[in-house]
Amino acid sequence: MSQEESNMTTARDEFVKDALIKYESSLIGYAVGFLHDVEKAKDVVQDTFIRLYQQDIEKLGKGLKAWLFTVCRNRSLDLIRKEKRVVGFDDQALELLSSGRRSPAERSDLVDRLIQLHDALSRLSENQREVILLKFEQGLSYQEISEVTGLSSSNVGFILHHGLKKLRSVLPQDLLTNLTPSDHSL
């Protein structure tokens, strides 16, 4: 291996390592939203990073975040199509989301609120649910959501607006007023 190839490999390794540190947990949470299975989500995310390693890192530029979420989304949907089954809410995923430094009462309250939120999200169309989760759970911009989903930015805004409007109509008022951004973990 030449010195130039060695330097490129080292740069690629560092690039993927940095991306892994920055995005792995968000991607797992995103994949769990599709798959409702933490282990399958981890496999999808691992595959996403393998594909990243195979990419020309210079071509990705500033679009890394959108690229990762797009690959993760497509890989999750491929797995769902392959299995051809509808999965239910996963208690293991809920446990993962509710762990932390909370008292048992706080965790119980959070679990109840997450179940209510999940129920409300399940009443939305697939597009509405995905756009809302990408915006509030993953913090993607309209442009990044557009790149991940293939929707136009204006369509993303429209779907987000109507999805939030529907959520407001189905969520209990106390959940709307007490829900904090850190609770958007579904």
Secondary structure as GFF3:
##gff-version 3
##sequence-region A 1 186
A	DSSP	alpha_helix	3	35	.	.	.	ID=ss1
A	DSSP	alpha_helix	38	54	.	.	.	ID=ss2
A	DSSP	alpha_helix	57	60	.	.	.	ID=ss3
A	DSSP	three_ten_helix	61	63	.	.	.	ID=ss4
A	DSSP	alpha_helix	64	83	.	.	.	ID=ss5
A	DSSP	alpha_helix	91	98	.	.	.	ID=ss6
A	DSSP	alpha_helix	104	122	.	.	.	ID=ss7
A	DSSP	alpha_helix	126	132	.	.	.	ID=ss8
A	DSSP	pi_helix	133	137	.	.	.	ID=ss9
A	DSSP	alpha_helix	142	149	.	.	.	ID=ss10
A	DSSP	alpha_helix	153	170	.	.	.	ID=ss11
A	DSSP	alpha_helix	173	178	.	.	.	ID=ss12
A	DSSP	three_ten_helix	181	183	.	.	.	ID=ss13
###
